[in-house]
């Protein structure tokens, strides 16, 4: 579980963020701090992986906390959750090391995308001393970030999607064709293309085209985010 600290002076907003956090899954809320002073005290006594941080608060603000985290060398990541949408505030937060920036008000889909991307990164780097360029590029070069749809596209069902995903999990170490997966699940290739296209769109599988010496190209798919929480919201 990823241990989270919410730093927000408005109790209603803090509760709103807490409920969103519960919906994502895989995160444990350790505490909610109404001020930077309280947050620093919690960081001294609790193990925290991620902070959801507001910028503008009475007394010391979110920038002050970001500066203290950097100064003290705390091994904690920060996602800013703020109504501040001016470019200077955003650039300042990112320069201080914020891994994402959510502008209030925002939809759950955007919150879910930010937390799921962070969870994927945390899972990838846990216990791993070295990363390949391809693994690093997933984090550094990912599109910033595209909100996933809240509902399944027309024509797709939750039960079939779960069956497809379960089968992908069984062979996640290798690539597979549309035809192979269609045979495993028991649907037509046309239907399977729709499901695989959706999974590609939300970023949990990847597709590559294999060109043989003769004949038409073969489309191969591969699971790239087996532990992603994004897919679970559709079951």
Secondary structure, DSSP 8 states (H G I E B T S, - for coil): -EEEEEE-S-HHHHHHHHHHHHHH-SEEEEEEESSHHHHHHHHHHS--SEEEE-S--SSS-HHHHHHHHHHHT---EEEEEES--SHHHHHHHHHTT-SEEEESS--HHHHHHHHHHHHHHHHHHTT-S---HHHHHHHHSS-S-----SS--TT--HHHHHHHHHHHHHTTTS-EEHHHHHHHHT--HHHHHHHHHHHHHTTSEEEEEE--SSSS-EEEEEES-TT-STGGGG-
